[in-house]
Amino acid sequence: AQSVTQLDSHVSVSEGTPVLLRCNYSSSYSPSLFWYVQHPNKGLQLLLKYTSAATLVKGINGFEAEFKKSETSFHLTKPSAHMSDAAEYFCVVSDQSNYQLIWGAGTKLIIKP
Amino acid sequence: KAGVTQTPRYLIKTRGQQVTLSCSPISGHRSVSWYQQTPGQGLQFLFEYFSETQRNKGNFPGRFSGRQFSNSRSEMNVSTLELGDSALYLCASSLEGLHLPTDTQYFGPGTRLTVL
């Protein structure tokens, strides 16, 4: 069965410094992977998705993620954090055995001024 | 295009009551999925409707039910509410739904249900 693990429940960085949010997955199939962001009191927004094309995926707001099959990882990065990036981020894998999305527990990103 | 809308945004009910939540998908989207989000359990899949048929269901009791209308709008009903049903209920719409792994899910702002 597919699963996804977000390795940090909270990540705190200073404004202007790089962001790294870690995600490992387990999948029996060639996976589809997603990163979603949820700002306080708002719905979820898709940041980017990997669907077996290029392994380096660029998303909105300067975020990108690299699919590494050998490491079963799909980490999210951004070169320079902005205050508006403060939110909760979810790594998601598509489970093709039962057609459901499997969600990670989320990582809260805190930006220090 | 208008996004996914959910009504009401906030709801307070007491134990034993029932509640109906509504979701209007993006125009042209045929799939609507429902999720429950709680601090302890994270995001959990409730069910997916596609062209008025329930296509998939998560591990929730029968008190949770839903339906989809011909215009793709969907409703979710919870009967005999329990304290543990307090959560943010999110709906998501997409063109082809969860059977197409690459399809993008677009989420509404959610309905915050509080059960007293």
Interface residues (C-beta under 8 A of the other chain):
Chain A: P31 S32 Y36 N41 K42 G43 L44 Q45 L46 K49 T51 F90 S94 Q96 N98 Y99 Q100 L101 W103 G104 A105 G106
Chain B: V4 G42 L43 Q44 F45 E48 R55 N56 G58 L90 A92 G97 L98 H99 P101 T102 T104 Q105 Y106 F107 G108 P109 G110
